Amino acid sequence: LDCYYQVGEFKKALEIATELRKLYGPQHFVTELESDIYEKTQEYEKASDVCRAYLKAYPDSTRSLLKLAYLNYKLKNHTELDKFLKTFEGYEKLDQLEAYNLVVLYSERGFLERSRKLLYHLRAIYYNEAEVHSRYIGYFFMKERDDSIFQHETVDTDTVVLLDTKFGEMKYLVHDGPTNIEKAELNIDHEIAKKLLGKSVGDEIDLPNGGVEKPRIKAITSKYIDALHVSQGLFPAYFPSFTGLQKFSFDENNPLEALDQIRQQAKERRKSVDTIEGLYNDNRLTVEAFSALINKNPIEIFYTMRDAHPMPPIKAFTGSAKDLSSAAALIKSQKIVIDLSSFITFHELNLTKLLVKKFGTLGIARSLVDRLEEYLAELQNID
């Protein structure tokens, strides 16, 4: 079964999967493979039927629940998808990739509080990974975000309180989780938390055994914003080679210093891009590989090339194993399977109807559809 799947003999693989299901009922590996085949061939209804059949036998299968949620998103079954997103509990059962896929679904469907909580949870679990902090920071630059987390006039659950004391500054997180003295996290029933709740900036706090001089609240911040500031500060010290984020420090009395730093960084990046562009012009990279190396969406790169003067040659887009596998899944049922370069070219020249009339329905690889949807999501999240 797996061999047929790996070589792209999907029809034979599905025949075996069907027989196995008849003999032994829904099986985890068979279900995953079968639904994946239907997804590759863009038969989402059949893929969702396979997941539902498995969930009837194993209703607590988190992996299948998430797969069905993804398929409902693709099929625009928003009612069923939203019902799942509102009620799902079980973050601890998810691996990192599954959790981030769930974050995307939450964000796309407007469940911003849930997406934020899950990202905060992931940040705590994978605290030593730069990419996790980068993703967390990126959330706050989304267009569709919940700005209410920026506004906290009084101490409440999930706020971080900065106290000015005679011994220096002290910081506490007040939350409904367990008290952790080492991390300065206080449950709302802790005696200090009770003194803090409801207070505002400037208020004095009468702490037990606090002495004559009472601590004063210096700042109140959402725990999510405090975590954002902490994550931003980690990169120079612990992730200096991470290229997804850059931080500049400068004297506020000399802002030109920051400008010089930015210019130097831009110059170094331009040099790197020029080297990669040279490899592309030497026919050693596809459009996709070029875009991946400079960390840009391939659709954006395509249009940048098209609008450049002089315009560089736009070469084949397809090159990754994922694209080739996705296209191969369609080639047996379609006369023509088009890549990104062809797709945009046909659209720009208004040739799509003519080609369909001549050759019939054109095949589009699943990976291309995913990229188009990702690009649209990026555009929607730009202010």
Secondary structure, DSSP 8 states (H G I E B T S, - for coil): -HHHHHTT-HHHHHHHHHHHHHHH---HHHHHHHHHHHHHTT-HHHHHHHHHHHHHH-TT-HHHHHHHHHHHHHTT-HHHHHHHHHH---GGG--HHHHHHHHHHHHHTT-HHHHHHHHHHHHHHTTT-HHHHHHHHHHTT-SS--GGGG--SB--TTEEEEEEETTEEEEEEEESS--BGGGTEEETTSHHHHHHTT-BTT-B---TT--SS--EEEEEEEHHHHHHHHHHHHHHHH-TT--S-------TT-THHHHHHHHHHHHHHHHHHHHHHHHHHTT---HHHHHHHTT--HHHHHHHHHHSSS---------SHHHHHHHHHHHTT-S-EE-HHHHHHHHHTT-HHHHHHHH-S-EE-HHHHHHHHHHHHHHHT--
